[in-house]
Amino acid sequence: MSELSGKTVIITGGARGLGAETAKQAVAAGANVLITDVLDEDGAATAAELGERARYRHHDVGSEQDWADVVAYAQAEFGAVHGLVNNAGISTGSFLADESVEHFRKVLDTNLTGVFIGMKTVVPALREAGGGSVVNISSAAGLMGLALTAGYGASKWGVRGLTKIGAVELGVDRIRVNSVHPGMTYTR
Ligand SMILES: NC(=O)c1ccc[n+]([C@@H]2O[C@H](COP(=O)([O-])OP(=O)(O)OC[C@H]3O[C@@H](n4cnc5c(N)ncnc54)[C@H](O)[C@@H]3O)[C@@H](O)[C@H]2O)c1
């Protein structure tokens, strides 16, 4: 596979799980990859395993400053940014009536506001590169009503909606925006 040769992709939550596998596949397809996460030890180890076309950077997706730093770092290391995979996420496991408002807000902040800040921050870099691609990891819980997913499901429906808004606004800039909706996959 060589269709991503010369392209640089930022992958959030890439220290482990689906994000780490996404990074592995992107490197195998020829891309430069910047893995970001809050798990610094795992993130650095994952990037080291992937070799010289991978880097790791500490990044809380809820922080605007961290996002600005990540984009600047990717441009400094690899010259440009062509892709973003918004993969970082946290989940819930409570019934709606039992979920605390505090936890609901925390899940929305990471899973939805994090994706929004990411798109907002990366779009100027994608425009500079002449176009690109954003892939937002939603969930099957963003396609249907699943029990025990009040905050999580709401955030993933929100990611799906935000993706569609991005797609209609950014197509004119040659930027594609898609969401992916995985089913249950065993990860930590
Ligand atoms: N595994 C599944 O069954 C499944 C199904 C549907 C969707 N998803 C989605 O796939 C994505 C990856 O999930 P996973 O199963 O690999 O889980 P995981 O917990 O193994 O990986 C998620 C990563 O996101 C990171 N993260 C969490 N909060 C963060 C923050 N504020 N800033 C930066 N990084 C942060 C975590 O440290 C972790 O490395 C998530 O968005 C999840 O909702 C997973």
The ligand as an SDF file (V2000), in Angstrom:
LIG
                    3D

 44 48  0  0  0  0  0  0  0  0999 V2000
  -13.8380   -0.3730   21.3230 N   0  0  0  0  0  0  0  0  0  0  0  0
  -15.0920   -0.2590   20.9230 C   0  0  0  0  0  0  0  0  0  0  0  0
  -15.8990   -1.1580   21.0570 O   0  0  0  0  0  0  0  0  0  0  0  0
  -15.5600    1.0150   20.2720 C   0  0  0  0  0  0  0  0  0  0  0  0
  -16.7880    1.0030   19.5930 C   0  0  0  0  0  0  0  0  0  0  0  0
  -17.2230    2.1680   18.9870 C   0  0  0  0  0  0  0  0  0  0  0  0
  -16.4620    3.3150   19.0430 C   0  0  0  0  0  0  0  0  0  0  0  0
  -15.2830    3.3000   19.7200 N   0  0  0  0  0  0  0  0  0  0  0  0
  -14.5210    4.5610   19.7760 C   0  0  0  0  0  0  0  0  0  0  0  0
  -13.2120    4.3450   19.2860 O   0  0  0  0  0  0  0  0  0  0  0  0
  -12.3220    5.2710   19.9090 C   0  0  0  0  0  0  0  0  0  0  0  0
  -11.1330    4.5140   20.5050 C   0  0  0  0  0  0  0  0  0  0  0  0
  -11.6210    3.6580   21.5280 O   0  0  0  0  0  0  0  0  0  0  0  0
  -10.8030    2.3930   22.0740 P   0  0  0  0  0  0  0  0  0  0  0  0
  -11.7870    1.2970   22.1920 O   0  0  0  0  0  0  0  0  0  0  0  0
   -9.5650    2.1890   21.2930 O   0  0  0  0  0  0  0  0  0  0  0  0
  -10.5100    2.8950   23.5910 O   0  0  0  0  0  0  0  0  0  0  0  0
   -9.1470    3.1030   24.4050 P   0  0  0  0  0  0  0  0  0  0  0  0
   -9.5660    3.5680   25.7490 O   0  0  0  0  0  0  0  0  0  0  0  0
   -8.2670    1.9100   24.2940 O   0  0  0  0  0  0  0  0  0  0  0  0
   -8.4540    4.3000   23.5980 O   0  0  0  0  0  0  0  0  0  0  0  0
   -8.8890    5.6220   23.7400 C   0  0  0  0  0  0  0  0  0  0  0  0
   -7.6670    6.5110   23.8710 C   0  0  0  0  0  0  0  0  0  0  0  0
   -8.1180    7.8680   24.0160 O   0  0  0  0  0  0  0  0  0  0  0  0
   -7.2820    8.4910   24.9820 C   0  0  0  0  0  0  0  0  0  0  0  0
   -7.9490    9.6530   25.5860 N   0  0  0  0  0  0  0  0  0  0  0  0
   -8.9670    9.6690   26.4700 C   0  0  0  0  0  0  0  0  0  0  0  0
   -9.2530   10.9200   26.8500 N   0  0  0  0  0  0  0  0  0  0  0  0
   -8.3730   11.7240   26.1850 C   0  0  0  0  0  0  0  0  0  0  0  0
   -8.1630   13.1310   26.1490 C   0  0  0  0  0  0  0  0  0  0  0  0
   -8.8960   13.9740   26.8930 N   0  0  0  0  0  0  0  0  0  0  0  0
   -7.1890   13.6150   25.3460 N   0  0  0  0  0  0  0  0  0  0  0  0
   -6.4240   12.7740   24.5860 C   0  0  0  0  0  0  0  0  0  0  0  0
   -6.5750   11.4340   24.5890 N   0  0  0  0  0  0  0  0  0  0  0  0
   -7.5280   10.9230   25.3800 C   0  0  0  0  0  0  0  0  0  0  0  0
   -7.0390    7.3850   26.0200 C   0  0  0  0  0  0  0  0  0  0  0  0
   -5.9250    7.6960   26.8500 O   0  0  0  0  0  0  0  0  0  0  0  0
   -6.8300    6.1720   25.1270 C   0  0  0  0  0  0  0  0  0  0  0  0
   -5.4790    5.9810   24.7760 O   0  0  0  0  0  0  0  0  0  0  0  0
  -13.1430    6.0430   20.9530 C   0  0  0  0  0  0  0  0  0  0  0  0
  -13.5780    7.2730   20.4130 O   0  0  0  0  0  0  0  0  0  0  0  0
  -14.3230    5.1090   21.1730 C   0  0  0  0  0  0  0  0  0  0  0  0
  -15.4640    5.7930   21.6500 O   0  0  0  0  0  0  0  0  0  0  0  0
  -14.8070    2.1850   20.3230 C   0  0  0  0  0  0  0  0  0  0  0  0
  1  2  1  0
  2  3  2  0
  2  4  1  0
  4  5  1  0
  4 44  2  0
  5  6  2  0
  6  7  1  0
  7  8  2  0
  8  9  1  0
  8 44  1  0
  9 10  1  0
  9 42  1  0
 10 11  1  0
 11 12  1  0
 11 40  1  0
 12 13  1  0
 13 14  1  0
 14 15  2  0
 14 16  1  0
 14 17  1  0
 17 18  1  0
 18 19  2  0
 18 20  1  0
 18 21  1  0
 21 22  1  0
 22 23  1  0
 23 24  1  0
 23 38  1  0
 24 25  1  0
 25 26  1  0
 25 36  1  0
 26 27  1  0
 26 35  1  0
 27 28  2  0
 28 29  1  0
 29 30  1  0
 29 35  2  0
 30 31  1  0
 30 32  2  0
 32 33  1  0
 33 34  2  0
 34 35  1  0
 36 37  1  0
 36 38  1  0
 38 39  1  0
 40 41  1  0
 40 42  1  0
 42 43  1  0
M  CHG  2   8   1  16  -1
M  END
$$$$
